[in-house]
Structure formats: C-alpha cells, structure tokens
Amino acid sequence: MPAPEAKPRVAVLFGGRSSEHSISCVTAVGVLGAIDRDKYDVVPVGVTKDGRWVLAGAETASWALDSGSLPEVDGSAQAVSLVGQAGVATGTAELLSSVPGRVPGIIGEVDVVFPLFHGPFGEDGTIQGMLEMIDVRYVGAGVLASAVGMDKEIMKIVFAAAGLSVGPYRVVNDADWRHRKAEIQPRVAELGWPVFVKPARAGSSVGISKVEGPDDLLPAVELARQHDPKVIIEAAILGREVECAVLQGRGGTEPRTSLPGEVVTGGNHDFYDFEAKYLEDGAAVINCPADLPESVIAQVREQAALAFQAINAEGLSRVDFFVTPDGSVVINEINTMPGFTPKSMYPQMWAASGMSYPELVDELLQLALARNTGLR
C-alpha cells in the first residue's frame, strides 16, 4: 500500500516590528482557524516587536483587540529561523530551531509561507525579498508591488500613470520637516481645509489626523512622524468610502473582483480611524454589498482590477475608493495585505460575492503553491 502523500506545510508568519503588530496577531487568529488541517500541515511563527522569530503557542486562539490589552508575540518562546536549502531551487525552505550554544535543529520543510504582516518590515517588500532570496513560495504580492502598495506617494504616482483618478495631495519628507518647515503650511493650504495627515508608509489608520485648519497642521505632522518620517497630506474628498476586494486569477487569467462594500462611520468618529476600525463596537457599519448603482459598481470593480495590475500585485489586495455625489470614482489606496480576520472588510466582501472565509484562505494558498519562484 503506497504511503499517503505528504501535506503541504504552511508557515504562517505574523506580528512583526511595525505599529500594526497587534492587528497582524489578530489577523493570524482568523487565518490559523480557517486553514484546513486535513489538507495542510500548519506551523505558526510569530515575530516579536524587536524582530525575533519564535514558534507560536496555543495562546494565539484567545487573542482579540480591545483598548485594555492588545495581543503581542511572546519573545520567550522557542526561537526559529527560516533558511533556504543550499544548492537546491525547489521552492521550499527549512524551518530550524535556534538555541544558543547548540547546533540548529531541523523542524521541517516549509512548502509555502503565509506572511500576515501589516505595515513596514513585512507588508512593504522586506519579508518578500527575504523569501525570494531563500527561494520559497509565499502568499501575496512580490517585492515591488508590496513596496509600491505600502508607500502612499509612490502608489499615487503609479495610479495616476495608469489613468486612475487620484485626489490632490502633498508630501512632507524628513528633509522638509528639518530644513523647510516654514514652507509646509502654505503648500498644504493650497489643498483647502480640511486635510488628512497620514504616515506615508503605515496602515490600519495608525497616526492619521483630520486637520480642520492651519493651526493644527504641524502637530498632526509630528504625530504622523512618530510612525514614519515621510508624511502624506491629502485633500478631503466629499464622497462615500467604498472598497473592493481583488483576488489573483488562476493561470494568468484576469484578476477577480468582489462586490464592493461601504464603510459608514458614526458616533464620535468623523472618519474611519483606528478606534472605529478595531476597538469601538458600533462605531462603523460595513454595508456589503454597497448600495450603489450598477454602473458605479462596475466602475469600482474595473478600477480595482486596474489598480491591482498597475502595481503588478499577486494574490490579494483591497482597493479603497471615494464615490462622489456625482458618481465619480476616485481611488484612495491599495492594501496588498489587508486586514484578514473573518470580520474584516476583505473576507466580508468575498463572502457577499459567494466565497467563504475558509475557501478564500485555501484559494490564496493554492495560488501561491502554483506560482514559480524567482522572476515572474
């Protein structure tokens, strides 16, 4: 009787060094709970806030976001590392245990990595570059697409070049702040008030401020700089916040798009900030599918696919838009690793489009296992 075929081993990476560490941990809870253990062998690997890789334990199942206690990877767990197989280009890597003073031990071969990092040092092409160097397959966008999707300035430049409508903005980099601070307010005033001040390379609404006038501008830039020395300032756009989920097509076919969803904020929140998104129940309502005319839905889906292709994304992305009162569609940003809990917008949009959360996780793993390593 032939031996049963080995299941593909999936290393699920989460945590990381960015300010979105806790969001990544909660995303991992959802994904780890959805992976079919009859189909895949799963190894959870957490990355601490200072960059150490460790085997995650059973405590991950109880992780949740609340204002009193945000989940964090325990750095005292067994240290591990992921390395390529010397002289072999198989698309797999080896997961090693790492104990000071001892020869590293092989935990097992990894067939595919599911990186669930949000923000810098993970979603921005850094972990993707490492995985490319050791020649292992992974879920999601590659190095360039991840880097472009993380940097809101470069993203907008690429979108504009692709013919997408982008709202007015200004960028304040570190040199501007240190040497040309007096020029910032007049440049931003050209956008009109209010404006939104954001870290250029962060997500999850971390460090974002709505600024109603010039007196509050520099403090808002200072807040954003706590997360990124590069800050983007965007003109406020009157419109509905609409999002669309994109999934890579099979075998080189066109990307697939979900029905759009809409975020409606309420209570004390006049925009979709961190508290409304993650901590305060009822602060935001997600309508999925969004109540939009068929012609606008078609336009949103078409532009979401175009944005995905413009940055050469792979795997998955969530594309965010404003739909103005006259029905115009303005792209806001793309997220190459969007929030991925069962309650997050990306899975909810696919659920409304007929693909369940476990099916979505499986499809992403299958897409990753089917693609080549190296240049694509």
Secondary structure, 3 states (H helix, E strand, C coil): CCCCCCCCEEEEEEECCCCCHHHHHHHHHHHHHHCCCCCCEEEEEEECCCCCEEECCHHHHHCCCCCCCCCCCCCCCCEEEEEECCCCCCECEEEEECCCCCCCEEEEEECEEEECCCCCCCCCCHHHHHHHHCCEEECCCCHHHHHHHHCHHHHHHHHHHCCCCECCEEEECHHHHHHCHHHHHHHHHCCCCCEEEEECCCCCCCCCEEECCHHHHHHHHHHHHCCCCCEEEEECCCCEEEEEEEECCHHHCCCEECCCEEEEECCCCCCCCHHHHHHCCCCEEEECCCCCCHHHHHHHHHHHHHHHHHCCCCCEEEEEEEECCCCCEEEEEEECCCCCCCCCHHHHHHHHCCCCHHHHHHHHHHHHHHCCCCCC
